[in-house]
Structure formats: structure tokens, C-alpha cells
Amino acid sequence: MVGNKNPWWATKNKNRWATKALTTLQRIKIAMIHNMYHHNVLRTVFYLFCLLLSLSFQSLHAECDLPNLKNVTGVSVALVIGNGEYQNGRLKHAINDAAYMARTLKNLGFEVIHKTDLNSNDLNRYTKKFSDCLKQQGGVGLFYFSGHGTQITERWEQRNYLLPIDNNNILDEINVKQQAFPVQTLLDRLNGANNKVNIIILDASRDNPYYGGNGGLRRVKHSNHWIIAYPTLENQTVVDQWHTNHSLYAEQLVNAFNTAAQKCTRLRNIFRQVRAAVKNASGGVQLPYTQYSLRSPFYFGSCPKVLTVMTNKDRATLLINGRNHGIIQNRRKRVELPAGRYTVQVEKEIGGRYLVFKQQIDLQSDQELDAPLDPYPSVGSYSAQPVRGYPKDRTKIHKISSIAFSPDGRYILSGGQGSKLWLWDSRSGELKRTFYGHYDIVSSVSFSPNGQYALSGSRDQTMRLWDVHTGRLLHTYRGHRGIVRTVGFSANGHYVLSGDQKAVRLWDNDRHRFIRKFRSRGSVLSAVFSPDGYSILAGSKDDKMRLWDRDTGQLLQTFRGSAYFRSVTFVPNRHNRIISGQSDKTVRLWDVNRGRVERTFYGHSDSVWSVDVSPDGRFVLSGSRDNTVRLWNINNGKTLHTFKGHSDDVYAVSFSPDGRRILSAGNDGIFLWDTETKTQIARMMVFKEGEWVTVIPTGFFTASNKGGQKLSIRFRGTELRNNASFYNPDLVKDRLIGE
């Protein structure tokens, strides 16, 4: 053996220990790096948390807290910002221009928020405060920014940003997105304010917004009631060099505002004049750019508006905001007023009793106000009322084929033409939600026993399950043959049924799976669960009504008639009795045990489309093709009352859960009736353009933004030219809740 040479196993062992030592050192190094990384991550997370916490506290102070805006509404608000002391170089005119604009707007009646040299957090905070004030006031909003702006490519389109004064760390578009203020955020906030009109002036088309960056702004995509203006064309910049104290654009803009305030100028024309003035003064070098999306003409300045008050009593007294404006001669009086909100009151004493009309109006243009002094007639038949509300075009109303009260009576669900469902608030008359998803007419709707879900059947051959509170589609039940004419929940909500061509289908509503089919020789027109949920009843076009066992599918009873069974239901508290509505103009009471008719209700002159039974089982309700709704005594079959008001087929009827009210629906909308006074409470209509209106017999109504335009108000047979004075949601609410 050679002297110091180790055996092969010793060399191998030595190398192994050396390898282990090296591996251990590497692991320690990796662990140290890992710990350092986690330390940095934690430090970064902590910094971001503090930043978010700071922003959240700032947002708490972003609410509108201007003392001059307390207890008032309709005030015009302006946010004027001048950013001049930028880290990469001072701007010559920005701060002066902003101060000049702030003074001008204050003199014109704006409540002005004037700020200078804002960083990114301040820009975010004050634009939020600005939008909150506009949301509170609902008046005109004006945003003016003088400083640096830029545009970057974001999601395949150009987006505009306003730069804070701390722009030294803005080196590229990534930094712009992280540190600058997005114009889109401002637009989104103003959109949420839902105020009258917004004027957005971005005097930010300057060169060198940041190191290596390009100035100039891009066209903004929007469709609200706005004007957006730049000092020059898209993608171009201007140089502050012509005037000592102010930029050319700001000076011409202020001059135009001051002139417009004196002459009452249309807003669009103001910016046209500015464009022409700047072009002339710059020799055609600078051409301001303006985007318009005004939905209606808007005037700048103190333009007097003409209010014409018309009433049905001569020599009545006119008061506006409590101030006496004299006697109304010849039932008409013209008054000139500044634009604003007013309370108009007309009153007259007749035989020791005061007749009073009172209405709040928002006067922004010349307006005629109908002020009848007897808008509250005594309760009587609907046709005898001196004031009535009609749809201007009946062909524009969505036809309703099915209706249902929620179990607590708070909501009304309707479905029909237009492939939609509509959820109404029965206490206010407002349309709360529209459900989208079907592709054809909705033929049937139903609430779940807990009121949280709804079912709908449609001509698109599907049944759909919805979340009532969100309008979200939860599930679509497919596999039907033909129109799904009827749907319903079991008493416990675990099962649902649907009726289509020649079959009733049973589904597990918890697992959304098909269980079994109950065959019928004719198209199923109506189907319901028995009150205990263990039986299923269906009426069909083969002149038969069938009763099946839910769990076995066994046919328990067949009821033979001589006409279509269009609507069938069980009598509450008397499970062995059934009510049917048939195409032979009759309503029938059936004995389940004997399988035969116990009583026939005569009175309708055409086919009966729908029937329902009161919760206490004492009364029967029916809707017919003869345009009437009848209330019957179930014990003797006599008509207690005939509700008249529909002008076309009545396809659906329903009792409220407490039995005090009834619904009827058809080609002319939804009618709500009082079972005690036998009078109409309200009428609800949805129009094909998406607008809606709820009108009460006295002519007052609540409606969507343009819903009132679909309504014609007739006073003693004469159509009023302006029905704005009858828009009164409070009176409608009082009528619906019974006050």
C-alpha cells in the first residue's frame, strides 16, 4: 500500500461529510435569503396596510362638509384645482388660472372648492368630496383642473391621467398608472352623483408632463349629461407663452362665462365662442376641443323661466315658496322666476271651506302647471272620477300573463310579454327589479313559500329559478316539450312542478334534478300542488282535470268536463274541494272524493282564464276574456261584485295573503283592487321601452324617469297638456298603504 493513501471507503466517507457540510452551508444561506425576502414582503405588506388605512381615513373626511350647503339643495358646486409647483418644473399659469376661475365661478353663484398643488392622495380625496357634494345637491357640477395631464395605453385603449405635483418618481406609463389620478375615476364618481349636468374642463394639455412623457389628452368615452373640454385638440399640447398672468384658454373661458351670465347663453354656445376666440387670438395655432353629450338644452346664467299656473277655479290665490303672487284671473297666471326648485300652492275659499293644491316643482325651463283645486274626489266608481290617468298608447304596454303576491304581501311578481319578469313594491308602487334570462313570453310565475325565490315558465320551453332579492338566475330547468304554461312550488319548497305539452314534470328543487313525469292527453294549462304537497292537480286542453300521487306517480282521480280547464286550484282548509275556471264561461266547485261538480258559478260572458280562492276559503276570484274580474261567494255561487276597469282580456288573478286585496292582470297591465270597498287602488304598467308607471284613480302617479311621458291625465274629460303636477310618489304610497 502506498503511504498516506486512504482506502476507498474512507475517501468516499470523507467526500460525503464534505458534501454534507457544503449542503448545510447552502441551506443556511438560502434560509437567510428566504427570511430576508419574507421580512421585505412583510414590510411591504405593512406599508400597504398603513397606506390603505390612511386612505380609508382620508375617505372618511371626503364627505361633503361645506357649511354653506347644509339644509339646502340644488346648489351648483365647482372643484377648481391648480397644480403648478411640479417637481420637474414649475408651470407658469396653472395656479393663477385656477384662482381666476375660482373667483369667477364664485361670483356666478357656485359653491367653490379651490385647491392648489395637490398630490395623488389629495386629488383622490377632493374629487370624492366634490362628487359627494353634487350627489347631495343635485345641481350643476363644474370641475376645472390646470396642470399637467397625459395619456397612456391601458387595455388596448388610451386613458387620460392628471398628474400630481410629486412627479419626480413618475418615469414611465407604469408609474403613471400607479401614481397619477385617472380621469375615468372622476367620471365614474360624477356618474354616481346623478346630478343635473357636469362641466369638466381639463386645462392639462401641456408638454413634458414627466421625464420622457408626452402631453396631450385623448377623447373620453361617455354618454352622460356632460361637457368635457380641453384647451386644444386631441393629442396636442399648448405652450404658456402669450399672456403674462393667465393662459389664453383660461382668459377666454372666464370672459365667456361672464358674458353668458349676463345674456343667458346656451352652454354649448359658450364653448363654441371660446373655441372661436382662442383660434383667432392664436392665429389658428390653438384650437380648443369639446365633447358634448347633453341630453337636453342647458343654459348658463340667471335666465328667467316662465311658469304658467292653470287651475279650474277662477280668482284663486297663487303662492310660491310662501310668497303671495296675486290672484289667478281667467284660471291662468304667468310668473317669471329664476331657475330653481319651488313649492307652488293654489288656494281658494268656497262656502267656508278651503280648497288647496300644493306641489313641488323643479323649474329649469318654461313650464305649464295644472293645479286643479278638487284633485281628491269622494270614493266612488272609477268611471265617475273627475281625474283619470290613461296610457297614451295602449299598444306600447307589455301584456301581463301571470302575477303573484309574495307570501308577506310586500311584493308583486309579474311576467308576460318582453321575455322578462318584473318585481313591484306593493307599498310604494315602484318597479324594484327586472329579471332577464328568458327568450320568449313568460307565461307563469310563482313565489317560493319563504319568499326568497321565484319560478317562471316561458314559451322558450324552460323553467327558471331566481333569487328574488338580487334578480340572479340560479338554475334553468330544461327538457320540456313545448310552452311551459304553469309552474309552482310545493308547500315546503323542496319540490317544483312545471306543465308543458301533455305532461306535468316534477323536479327536486334542492338538487335541481328531474324526478318524474305525469302524462296528460292534452296540453297542460294549469297545475298545482295540494296544500299538503303530496298530490298534484292539473287541468288540460282535453277537457279533463287529473289528480296524481306525487311520490308514486299513480293517477288518483280524473275529473271530466265539457271545456278546457284553463285554471285549477285547491280550496284552503278544504283539501277535498277544487275550483276550476273553464273555457265555457263558468267557474266550478268540485268534490274530490266523489269526482263530480258540486256547484257551478255563472256570470261571465266569455272564457274564464284564471281563478283563485281567498286564504280563508270563503271567496272565489275569477278573471275572464270578457274584461271583468268577479268575486264570488263559494257557499252559494253568487256574484258579490264585478270589478270593471280592464279594457281587454284578464289573464291572471290573485288574492293577497291577508285577503284584503286582489290583483288582476292582462293586456292593459296590472290592477290592484280593495276587496272591502270594491274600488280600484292603483294600476301598474310597464312599457316596451322599459319605462314604468303606477297611477291611482285620482290621477296622481309615480314613474321611472320617462314613465310619466307615457301617461295622459284627463281632468273632467279634458287632457292636460302637462301632467308634471300629478307626479306625486307620496300620494301614491299613501293610497297603497291605505292612508
LINUR-V772496 format. One record per pair of residues at least 12 apart in sequence whose C-alpha atoms are under 7 Angstrom apart, sorted by the first residue. I is the first residue (numbers start at 1). J is the second residue. D is the distance in whole Angstrom. If there is no record, write none. Layout:
BEGIN
I:J:D, I:J:D
END
This chain:
BEGIN
58:125:7, 59:125:6, 62:125:6, 62:126:6, 62:128:6, 62:129:4, 63:129:5, 63:132:6, 64:129:5, 64:132:6, 64:133:5, 73:137:5, 73:138:7, 74:137:5, 74:138:5, 74:139:5, 75:137:6, 75:139:5, 76:110:5, 76:111:6, 76:139:5, 76:140:5, 76:141:6, 77:110:5, 77:111:5, 77:112:6, 77:134:7, 77:140:6, 77:141:5, 77:142:6, 78:110:6, 78:111:6, 78:112:5, 78:113:6, 78:141:6, 78:142:5, 78:143:6, 79:112:6, 79:113:5, 79:114:6, 79:130:6, 79:142:6, 79:143:5, 79:144:6, 80:98:6, 80:102:6, 80:113:6, 80:114:5, 80:115:6, 80:143:6, 80:144:5, 80:145:6, 81:98:6, 81:114:6, 81:115:5, 81:116:5, 81:144:6, 81:145:5, 81:146:6, 82:94:5, 82:95:5, 82:98:5, 82:115:7, 82:116:5, 82:117:6, 82:145:6, 82:146:5, 82:147:6, 83:95:6, 83:116:6, 83:117:4, 83:118:6, 83:146:6, 83:147:5, 83:165:6, 84:117:6, 84:147:6, 85:117:6, 85:165:6, 86:165:4, 86:166:6, 86:167:7, 87:165:6, 87:166:6, 87:167:6, 87:168:6, 88:167:7, 88:168:6, 88:210:7, 92:240:7, 93:240:7, 93:245:7, 93:246:5, 93:247:6, 94:146:5, 94:147:6, 95:116:7, 96:245:7, 96:246:6, 97:246:6, 97:247:7, 97:250:6, 98:146:6, 101:254:6, 102:114:6, 104:254:7, 117:165:6, 118:164:6, 118:165:6, 119:164:4, 119:165:6, 119:166:6, 120:164:5, 120:179:6, 120:180:6, 120:181:6, 123:181:7, 124:181:7, 127:186:7, 131:189:6, 131:190:6, 131:193:6, 132:193:7, 134:193:6, 134:195:6, 135:193:4, 135:194:6, 135:195:6, 138:194:7, 138:195:4, 138:196:6, 139:195:6, 139:196:5, 140:195:7, 140:196:6, 140:197:5, 140:198:6, 141:197:6, 141:198:5, 141:199:6, 142:198:6, 142:199:5, 142:200:6, 143:199:6, 143:200:5, 143:201:6, 144:200:6, 144:201:5, 144:202:6, 145:201:6, 145:202:5, 145:203:6, 145:204:7, 146:202:7, 146:203:5, 146:204:6, 147:203:7, 147:204:5, 148:162:6, 148:163:5, 148:204:5, 148:205:7, 148:206:6, 148:209:5, 149:161:6, 149:162:4, 149:163:6, 149:204:5, 149:205:6, 149:209:6, 149:215:6, 149:216:7, 149:217:7, 150:162:7, 150:209:7, 150:214:6, 150:215:5, 150:216:6, 150:217:6, 151:217:6, 151:218:7, 152:173:6, 158:218:7, 159:218:7, 160:182:6, 160:183:6, 160:217:6, 160:218:6, 161:180:6, 161:181:5, 161:182:4, 161:183:5, 162:180:6, 162:181:5, 162:182:6, 162:183:7, 163:180:5, 163:181:6, 164:180:6, 167:210:6, 170:210:6, 171:210:7, 171:211:6, 172:213:7, 197:225:5, 197:226:6, 198:225:7, 198:226:5, 198:227:6, 199:226:6, 199:227:5, 199:228:6, 200:227:6, 200:228:5, 200:229:6, 201:228:6, 201:229:5, 201:230:6, 202:229:6, 202:230:5, 203:230:6, 203:231:6, 205:217:6, 205:231:7, 205:232:7, 205:236:7, 205:237:5, 205:238:6, 206:237:5, 206:238:5, 206:239:7, 207:237:6, 215:237:6, 216:234:6, 216:235:4, 216:236:5, 216:237:5, 217:234:6, 217:235:5, 218:234:5, 218:235:6, 219:234:7, 223:293:6, 224:293:6, 225:293:6, 225:294:5, 225:295:6, 226:292:6, 226:293:5, 226:294:6, 227:290:7, 227:291:6, 227:292:5, 227:293:6, 228:290:6, 228:291:5, 228:292:7, 229:289:6, 229:290:4, 229:291:6, 230:288:6, 230:289:5, 230:290:6, 231:249:6, 231:288:4, 231:289:6, 232:286:6, 232:287:5, 232:288:4, 232:289:5, 233:287:6, 233:288:6, 233:289:5, 248:278:7, 249:278:6, 252:274:6, 252:277:7, 252:278:7, 253:274:6, 256:270:6, 256:274:7, 260:300:6, 260:301:6, 261:300:6, 261:301:4, 261:302:6, 262:301:7, 264:299:6, 264:300:6, 264:301:5, 264:302:6, 264:303:5, 265:299:6, 265:300:6, 265:301:7, 266:297:7, 266:298:6, 266:299:4, 266:300:6, 267:298:6, 267:299:5, 267:300:6, 275:287:6, 275:288:5, 302:338:6, 303:338:6, 303:339:7, 304:336:6, 304:337:5, 304:338:5, 304:339:7, 305:336:5, 305:337:5, 305:338:6, 305:339:6, 305:365:6, 305:366:5, 306:334:7, 306:335:6, 306:336:5, 306:337:6, 306:366:5, 306:367:6, 307:334:6, 307:335:5, 307:336:6, 307:366:6, 307:367:5, 307:368:6, 308:332:7, 308:333:6, 308:334:4, 308:335:6, 308:367:6, 308:368:5, 308:369:6, 309:332:6, 309:333:5, 309:334:6, 309:368:6, 309:369:5, 309:370:6, 309:371:7, 310:331:6, 310:332:5, 310:333:7, 310:369:6, 310:370:5, 310:371:6, 311:331:5, 311:332:7, 311:370:6, 311:371:5, 311:372:5, 311:373:7, 312:331:6, 312:372:5, 312:373:7, 313:331:6, 313:373:7, 314:328:7, 314:329:6, 314:330:6, 314:331:5, 315:327:5, 315:328:5, 315:329:5, 316:328:5, 316:346:6, 316:347:6, 316:348:5, 317:346:6, 317:347:5, 317:348:6, 318:345:6, 318:346:5, 318:347:7, 319:344:6, 319:345:5, 319:346:6, 320:342:7, 320:343:6, 320:344:5, 320:345:6, 321:342:6, 321:343:5, 321:344:7, 339:363:5, 339:364:5, 340:362:6, 340:363:5, 340:364:6, 341:361:6, 341:362:4, 341:363:6, 342:360:6, 342:361:5, 342:362:6, 343:359:6, 343:360:4, 343:361:6, 344:358:6, 344:359:5, 344:360:6, 345:357:6, 345:358:4, 345:359:7, 346:358:7, 355:373:6, 355:374:7, 356:373:6, 357:371:6, 357:372:7, 357:373:6, 359:725:6, 368:722:6, 369:722:7, 369:725:6, 370:722:7, 370:725:6, 371:725:7, 375:387:7, 375:698:6, 376:698:6, 381:679:7, 382:680:7, 382:697:7, 386:715:6, 386:716:5, 387:698:5, 387:699:5, 387:714:6, 387:715:5, 387:716:6, 388:697:6, 388:698:6, 388:699:5, 388:713:6, 388:714:5, 388:715:7, 389:695:7, 389:699:5, 389:711:6, 389:712:6, 389:713:5, 389:714:6, 390:711:6, 390:712:5, 390:713:6, 391:710:6, 391:711:5, 391:712:6, 392:710:6, 392:711:5, 392:712:5, 394:668:7, 396:687:6, 396:688:6, 397:668:6, 397:669:7, 397:685:7, 397:686:6, 397:687:5, 397:688:6, 398:417:5, 398:418:7, 398:669:7, 398:686:6, 398:687:6, 398:688:6, 399:416:6, 399:417:5, 399:666:6, 399:667:4, 399:668:6, 399:669:6, 400:414:7, 400:415:6, 400:416:4, 400:417:6, 400:665:6, 400:666:5, 400:667:6, 400:669:6, 401:415:6, 401:416:5, 401:443:6, 401:444:7, 401:651:5, 401:652:6, 401:665:7, 401:666:6, 402:414:6, 402:415:5, 402:416:7, 402:443:6, 402:444:5, 402:445:6, 402:651:7, 402:652:5, 403:415:7, 403:445:6, 403:652:6, 404:445:7, 404:446:6, 404:447:7, 404:654:6, 405:656:6, 406:447:6, 406:451:6, 407:449:6, 407:450:7, 407:451:6, 407:657:6, 408:657:7, 409:656:6, 409:657:6, 410:425:6, 410:426:5, 410:427:7, 411:423:7, 411:424:6, 411:425:5, 411:426:5, 412:424:5, 412:425:6, 412:426:6, 414:445:7, 415:442:5, 415:443:7, 415:444:7, 415:445:6, 416:441:5, 416:442:5, 416:443:6, 417:441:5, 417:442:7, 418:441:6, 419:438:5, 419:439:6, 419:440:5, 419:441:5, 419:442:6, 420:434:7, 420:435:6, 420:436:5, 420:438:7, 420:442:7, 421:434:6, 421:435:5, 422:434:5, 422:435:6, 426:736:7, 427:733:6, 427:736:5, 427:737:6, 428:732:7, 428:733:5, 428:736:7, 429:694:6, 429:733:7, 433:471:7, 435:471:5, 438:460:7, 439:460:6, 440:458:6, 440:459:5, 440:460:5, 441:458:6, 441:459:6, 442:456:7, 442:457:6, 442:458:4, 442:459:7, 443:457:6, 443:458:5, 443:459:7, 443:485:5, 444:456:5, 444:457:5, 444:458:7, 444:485:6, 444:486:5, 444:487:6, 445:457:7, 445:487:7, 446:487:7, 446:488:6, 448:489:6, 448:493:6, 449:491:6, 449:492:7, 449:493:6, 452:467:6, 452:468:5, 452:469:7, 453:465:7, 453:466:6, 453:467:5, 453:468:5, 454:466:5, 454:467:7, 454:468:6, 455:487:7, 455:488:7, 456:487:7, 457:484:5, 457:485:6, 457:486:6, 457:487:6, 458:483:6, 458:484:5, 458:485:7, 459:483:4, 459:484:6, 460:483:7, 461:480:6, 461:481:7, 461:482:5, 461:483:5, 461:484:6, 462:476:7, 462:477:6, 462:478:5, 462:480:7, 462:484:7, 463:476:6, 463:477:5, 463:478:7, 463:484:7, 464:476:4, 464:477:6, 480:500:6, 481:500:6, 481:501:6, 482:500:6, 482:501:5, 483:500:6, 483:501:7, 484:498:7, 484:499:6, 484:500:5, 485:499:6, 485:500:6, 485:525:6, 485:526:7, 486:498:6, 486:499:5, 486:525:7, 486:526:5, 486:527:6, 487:499:7, 488:528:6, 490:529:6, 490:533:5, 491:531:6, 491:532:7, 491:533:6, 494:508:6, 494:509:5, 494:510:6, 495:507:6, 495:508:5, 495:509:5, 496:508:7, 496:509:6, 499:524:5, 499:526:7, 499:527:7, 500:523:6, 500:524:6, 501:522:7, 501:523:4, 501:524:6, 502:519:6, 502:520:5, 502:521:5, 502:522:5, 502:523:4, 502:524:6, 503:517:6, 503:518:5, 503:519:4, 503:520:5, 503:524:6, 504:517:6, 504:518:5, 504:519:6, 505:517:5, 505:518:6, 518:553:6, 521:542:6, 522:540:5, 522:541:5, 522:542:5, 523:540:5, 523:541:5, 524:538:7, 524:539:6, 524:540:4, 524:541:7, 525:539:6, 525:540:5, 525:541:7, 525:566:5, 525:567:7, 526:538:6, 526:539:5, 526:540:7, 526:566:6, 526:567:5, 526:568:6, 527:539:6, 527:568:7, 528:569:6, 530:570:7, 534:549:6, 534:550:5, 535:547:7, 535:548:6, 535:549:5, 535:550:5, 536:548:5, 536:549:7, 536:550:6, 538:568:7, 539:565:5, 539:566:6, 539:567:7, 539:568:6, 540:564:6, 540:565:5, 540:566:7, 541:564:5, 541:565:6, 542:564:7, 543:560:6, 543:561:5, 543:562:6, 543:563:5, 543:564:5, 543:565:6, 544:558:7, 544:559:6, 544:560:5, 544:561:6, 544:565:7, 545:558:6, 545:559:5, 545:560:7, 545:565:7, 546:558:5, 546:559:6, 557:595:7, 559:595:6, 559:596:7, 563:582:6, 563:583:6, 563:584:6, 564:582:5, 564:583:5, 565:580:7, 565:581:6, 565:582:5, 565:583:7, 566:581:6, 566:582:5, 566:583:7, 566:609:6, 566:610:7, 567:580:6, 567:581:5, 567:582:7, 567:609:6, 567:610:5, 567:611:6, 568:580:4, 568:581:6, 568:611:7, 569:612:7, 571:613:6, 571:617:6, 572:615:6, 572:616:7, 572:617:5, 573:617:7, 576:591:6, 576:592:5, 576:593:7, 577:589:7, 577:590:6, 577:591:5, 577:592:6, 578:590:5, 578:591:7, 578:592:7, 580:611:7, 581:608:5, 581:609:6, 581:610:6, 581:611:6, 582:607:6, 582:608:5, 583:607:4, 583:608:6, 584:607:6, 585:604:5, 585:605:6, 585:606:5, 585:607:4, 585:608:5, 586:600:7, 586:601:6, 586:602:6, 586:604:7, 586:608:7, 587:600:6, 587:601:5, 587:602:7, 588:600:5, 588:601:6, 599:637:7, 600:637:7, 601:637:5, 604:624:7, 604:626:7, 605:626:6, 606:624:6, 606:625:5, 606:626:5, 607:624:6, 607:625:5, 608:622:7, 608:623:6, 608:624:4, 608:625:6, 609:623:6, 609:624:5, 609:625:7, 609:650:7, 609:651:5, 609:652:7, 610:622:6, 610:623:5, 610:651:6, 610:652:5, 610:653:6, 611:623:7, 611:653:6, 612:653:7, 612:654:6, 612:655:7, 614:655:6, 614:659:6, 615:657:7, 615:658:7, 615:659:6, 618:633:6, 618:634:6, 619:631:7, 619:632:6, 619:633:5, 619:634:5, 620:632:5, 620:633:6, 620:634:6, 621:653:7, 622:653:6, 623:650:5, 623:651:6, 623:652:6, 623:653:6, 624:649:6, 624:650:5, 624:651:7, 625:649:4, 625:650:6, 626:649:6, 627:646:5, 627:647:6, 627:648:5, 627:649:5, 627:650:6, 628:642:7, 628:643:6, 628:644:5, 628:646:7, 628:650:7, 629:642:6, 629:643:5, 629:644:7, 630:642:5, 630:643:6, 646:668:7, 647:668:7, 648:666:7, 648:667:6, 648:668:7, 649:666:6, 649:667:6, 650:664:7, 650:665:6, 650:666:5, 651:665:6, 651:666:5, 652:664:6, 652:665:5, 652:666:7, 653:665:7, 660:674:6, 660:675:5, 660:676:7, 661:673:6, 661:674:5, 661:675:5, 662:674:7, 662:675:7, 669:684:6, 669:685:5, 670:683:6, 670:684:5, 670:685:6, 671:683:5, 671:684:6, 681:696:6, 681:735:7, 681:736:7, 682:694:7, 682:695:6, 682:696:4, 682:697:7, 683:695:5, 683:696:6, 691:704:6, 691:706:6, 691:707:5, 692:704:6, 692:707:5, 693:707:5, 693:708:7, 696:732:6, 699:713:6, 699:726:6, 700:726:5, 700:727:6, 700:728:6, 700:732:7, 701:726:6, 701:727:5, 701:728:6, 701:729:6, 701:732:6, 702:727:6, 702:728:6, 702:729:5, 702:732:7
END
